[in-house]
């Protein structure tokens, strides 16, 4: 499976001001989305995955141009909600060309792709709408889309002097449930606006840097399962944007590989 990955678009009106690690560039965000989709087309991805915070102040305010861009993508577009989106119903209404969710997952290019939403309307924005549907996944490797990391990166970012926006509610319970699976899970997430990776025995978590702020990033991931092993390769792509004023929130290299075996769990490199 080849995945084109985007997260933390934070689309809003031009001229707004906000920041996290670096100032947000609202004016150039849609052009960067278009550039990322062109890159994904050139890489011949099997699916485009968006890991939440598509909008900055609720999906109801998303520009129509975004849905037009996604409607032109010749492969499935799957999005999960973040804490800024207002819940899955709002995102589905604003982006009818995409599919919101896949909680139970479906097979794409030989692997199961699933998703969890965050921030249901009327609920804690830092909670998942529903927990991962582990009981419905069968005994197979899963790629799980989530806005929030399910394994905390607070210590890793703090050690580098980077701000941390907080963990998803009950993150330890979600991570423990995934670690109890007999087969591996690749968690793709955003929220922390930083590129990082953590290997566990059965969880590989890859957090992706944001599109709205430097390093203005997307990524292509290859996930292959063969004869009881799983191999993952991530290649980050920097998109055009104004130069950042300070250090970039990147911990992992722009290209990295991981491998899972039943005997050794997840390891970085080719294993």
C-alpha positions in Angstrom: 0.0 0.0 0.0 1.3 3.4 -0.9 -0.2 6.3 1.1 -0.1 10.0 0.5 -0.2 11.6 3.9 -1.4 15.1 5.0 -2.2 16.5 8.4 -3.0 19.7 10.2 -4.1 21.8 7.2 -5.8 24.3 9.5 -7.6 26.0 6.6 -9.1 29.3 7.3 -9.5 32.8 5.8 -6.4 34.5 4.4 -4.9 37.1 6.6 -5.5 35.3 9.9 -2.7 35.0 12.4 -1.9 32.0 14.6 1.1 29.9 15.5 2.3 26.8 17.3 6.0 25.9 16.7 6.2 28.6 14.0 3.7 31.1 12.5 0.8 29.6 10.4 0.7 30.5 6.8 -3.0 30.6 6.1 -2.6 32.4 2.7 -0.6 29.7 1.1 -2.2 26.6 2.6 -4.6 25.7 -0.3 -1.8 26.0 -2.8 0.3 23.6 -0.7 -2.6 21.1 -0.6 -2.6 21.3 -4.4 1.2 20.8 -4.5 0.9 17.8 -2.2 -1.8 16.2 -4.4 0.3 16.7 -7.5 3.2 15.0 -5.7 1.0 12.1 -4.7 -0.2 11.7 -8.3 3.4 11.6 -9.5 4.2 8.9 -6.8 1.1 6.9 -7.8 -0.3 6.5 -4.3 -3.1 4.1 -3.6 -4.9 6.3 -1.2 -4.7 9.9 0.2 -5.0 10.0 4.0 -5.7 13.2 6.0 -5.1 12.9 9.7 -7.3 15.7 11.0 -7.4 19.4 11.8 -8.4 20.0 8.2 -10.1 23.2 9.4 -8.9 25.8 11.9 -12.3 26.8 13.2 -14.7 24.0 12.2 -15.2 22.1 9.0 -18.3 24.1 8.2 -16.0 26.9 7.2 -13.8 24.9 4.8 -13.4 26.5 1.4 -15.2 24.9 -1.5 -11.9 24.8 -3.4 -10.7 22.1 -1.1 -13.5 19.7 -2.0 -12.9 20.4 -5.6 -9.2 19.6 -5.3 -10.0 16.3 -3.5 -12.8 15.4 -6.0 -10.2 15.4 -8.7 -8.0 12.8 -7.0 -8.3 9.5 -8.9 -7.8 7.4 -5.7 -9.7 7.1 -2.4 -9.4 10.1 -0.1 -9.9 9.2 3.6 -10.0 11.8 6.4 -10.3 11.5 10.2 -11.3 14.5 12.3 -9.0 16.4 14.7 -9.9 18.6 17.7 -10.4 21.6 15.4 -12.9 20.0 12.9 -16.1 19.8 14.9 -16.7 16.1 14.5 -17.1 13.6 11.7 -20.6 14.8 10.6 -19.3 18.3 10.0 -16.3 17.0 8.1 -18.4 14.7 5.9 -20.8 17.5 5.1 -18.0 19.8 4.1 -16.0 17.3 2.1 -18.5 15.0 0.3 -15.8 13.8 -2.1 -13.8 12.2 0.8 -14.6 9.3 3.1 -14.6 10.1 6.8 -13.6 7.4 9.1 -13.2 3.7 8.1 -13.5 2.8 11.8 -13.6 -1.0 11.1 -11.2 -0.6 8.2 -11.2 -1.9 4.7 -8.7 -3.6 2.5 -6.7 -1.3 0.1 -3.8 -2.6 -1.9 -3.6 -5.7 0.3 -3.6 -4.1 3.7 -6.3 -3.0 6.2 -6.7 0.7 6.5 -8.7 2.0 9.5 -9.4 5.3 11.2 -10.5 6.9 14.5 -12.1 10.3 14.9 -11.5 12.9 17.6 -13.5 15.7 18.9 -17.2 14.7 18.6 -19.6 17.6 18.9 -20.5 18.1 22.5 -17.7 15.9 23.8 -14.2 16.5 25.0 -12.2 17.6 21.9 -9.2 15.6 23.1 -11.2 12.3 23.3 -11.7 9.8 20.5 -15.3 9.5 19.2 -14.9 5.7 19.4 -11.9 3.5 20.4 -10.1 1.6 17.7 -12.3 -1.2 16.4 -9.7 -3.9 17.3 -12.3 -6.7 17.6 -13.3 -6.2 13.9 -9.8 -6.1 12.4 -9.1 -9.9 12.4 -5.5 -11.1 12.8 -3.8 -8.9 10.2 -1.6 -5.9 10.1 -3.5 -2.6 10.2 -2.6 1.0 9.2 -4.6 3.2 11.6 -5.3 6.9 11.0 -5.7 9.1 14.0 -5.3 12.8 14.6 -3.9 12.3 18.1 -0.9 10.1 18.6 -1.9 7.1 20.6 1.6 6.8 22.2 2.7 10.0 23.9 5.5 12.1 22.4 5.5 14.6 25.2 8.9 13.6 26.7 10.6 13.4 23.3 9.4 16.9 22.2 10.1 18.4 25.6 13.7 17.1 25.5 14.2 19.2 22.4 12.5 22.3 23.7 9.4 21.9 21.5 5.9 22.7 22.7 3.5 19.8 23.2 -0.3 20.2 22.8 -1.3 17.3 25.1 -2.3 13.7 24.6 -5.5 12.1 23.6 -7.8 11.1 26.5 -7.0 7.6 27.8 -4.0 7.3 25.4 -2.3 4.7 27.6 -5.4 2.4 27.4 -5.6 2.8 23.6 -1.9 2.0 23.2 -2.1 -1.0 25.5 -5.0 -2.4 23.5 -3.0 -2.1 20.3 0.1 -3.7 21.9 -2.0 -6.7 23.0 -2.8 -7.5 19.3 -0.9 -10.5 17.9 -0.1 -8.5 14.7 1.3 -5.1 14.2 -0.4 -1.7 13.9 1.1 1.3 12.1 -0.4 4.5 13.6 -0.3 7.6 11.4 -1.1 10.8 13.3 -0.7 14.6 13.4 -1.7 17.0 16.1 1.8 17.7 17.5 3.0 19.4 14.3 6.2 17.5 14.4 7.8 14.7 12.4 8.7 11.9 14.8 8.6 8.1 15.1 8.4 5.6 17.9 8.8 1.8 17.7 7.1 -0.6 20.2 6.7 -4.3 20.1 3.6 -4.1 18.0 3.0 -0.4 17.5 4.9 1.8 15.0 3.7 5.3 15.5 4.7 7.9 12.8 3.7 11.5 13.6 3.7 13.9 10.6 4.6 17.5 10.5 1.9 20.1 9.7 1.0 21.6 6.3 0.0 24.9 7.9 3.4 25.8 9.4 7.0 25.1 8.7 8.2 22.7 7.5 5.0 22.7 5.4 5.1 19.0 4.9 3.4 16.0 3.3 4.8 12.4 3.1 4.5 9.3 1.0 4.5 6.0 2.9 5.0 2.5 1.6 3.6 -0.3 3.8 4.2 -3.9 2.7 3.3 -7.1 4.4 4.8 -10.4 3.3 5.2 -13.8 4.9 4.6 -12.6 8.4 6.8 -9.5 8.2 5.8 -5.8 7.6 8.1 -3.2 6.1 7.4 0.6 6.2 9.2 3.4 4.4 8.4 7.1 4.9 9.6 9.9 2.6 8.7 13.4 3.8 8.3 16.1 1.2 8.7 19.8 2.0 6.2 22.1 0.2 6.7 25.7 -0.7 6.3 28.2 2.1 7.9 31.3 3.7 11.1 30.5 5.6 10.7 29.6 9.2 12.0 32.0 11.9 13.5 29.2 14.1 14.3 25.5 14.3 12.1 23.1 12.5 10.0 20.6 14.5 11.5 17.5 13.0 13.0 14.7 15.0 13.0 11.8 12.5 14.9 12.1 9.2 13.1 12.9 6.0 13.5 9.3 4.8 13.3 6.4 7.1 12.5 2.7 7.1 11.1 0.3 9.7 10.5 -3.5 9.8 8.3 -5.7 12.0 8.9 -9.4 12.7 7.1 -11.6 15.3 10.4 -12.4 16.9 11.8 -8.8 17.2 8.9 -6.4 17.0 9.4 -3.1 15.3 12.9 -1.9 14.6 14.2 1.1 12.7 16.1 0.4 9.5 15.7 -2.6 7.3 16.0 -5.0 10.3 
